[in-house]
Amino acid sequence: MKANDLHFAYGENLSQTVTKTPQKAYISFGSGALSGHFYIDDFRIGGCDYCQSTSQILIHKQKFGNVEKEDSIFRENFDAIVGLAYPNFAEKGITPVFDNMI
């Protein structure tokens, strides 16, 4: 299997802590656009089932946009886009993941 054949996606049906909000998400780039809805869920970075590392950062109740529709430009090169914007550039009412990690 080529690396581009394997993509990971957020699956809200796999989470016991997820809340889908009615707030729509949309972001456009010079090379395409993404759209979907905002969700609230526990957000984990690090650790994995198949490696020896158990270290992880956990952010409870992180609000984030989940991509439900994307332009084809993103399909081959991305698994996820995690918002790292400065708070004043982020979506109104949302604290970026990086700021919550700090």
N, C-alpha and C positions, 0 to 999 in steps of 0.2 A: 504494500500500500504506500503510495507517495504521501509525503507530508501534507500536501494540499488536499488530499482526500479525507483527512481526519480533522474535523473541527469540533470544538467543544462549545456548547451553548447552555445558557441558564435554562433550567426546566422547573418552572414554578410548581408543577405537579409532583416534584420530588421533595419539596420542602414542606415541613410541618409548621413553619413560622412565617410564611409569606402572606402578605396582604397586597392585592392589586388595587391601585388607586384609580379613580376616574380621570386623573390628570394625564393628558397626552404628552408624549415626548417627541420632539422633532429637532434634528440638528442637520445643518447642511455644511458641506465642505466644498472647496473648489473642485473636487473630483467626484462628488456624489452627495447623497443624503441618506439619513437613517430616520425611522419613525417607529413609534410604539407607545407604550404606557409606562408610567412610573410605578414602581413596586417598593414595598418596604419589607426587608428581610434581614436576617443575620448574615453578615458578610465576613467570609474567612479568606485569609491570604496565607499560603504556606501549608506545610504538612500534606501528606498524601497517603493513600491506602497502599500504593505499590512501592514506596521508597522507605528509607529508614528514618526520615525526618518526621517528628511530631510537632515541631515548633510552628506556631501559627499566630497571626494577629486576628482577633475577633472583634468586630464592631456590631453591637446589637442594634437592631432596628435602623439600618442604613437605608435611606431612600435613594433609589437609582432608576435610571431609564433602562428599560428592556427593549431591545430591538426586535420588532415584529415584521418590519419591512425594510429592505435595503436595496440600494442600487447595486447592480452587478459588479461595480468597481471594487466593492468591499468583500465580496464572497470568496475570493481566492487568497487574500492576504491576511485576514483578520479572524481571530476567534472572539475577541472582545475589545471594547474600548472602555477604559475606566476613566471617569472624569477626574482630571487633575487640575482643573481650572482654579484660579484664585477665586475666593468666595464672591467677589464683586462681579466676576464674569460668569459665574455658575447660574443655573436656572434659579429663578426667584424661589426662596423658601427651602433650598436644598444646600446642605453643607457637603462639599466634596469629600470623597472617600479619603483622600490624603490628609485633609484637615482633621477628620475624625480619628485617623490613625495616630496623629500627634497627640 
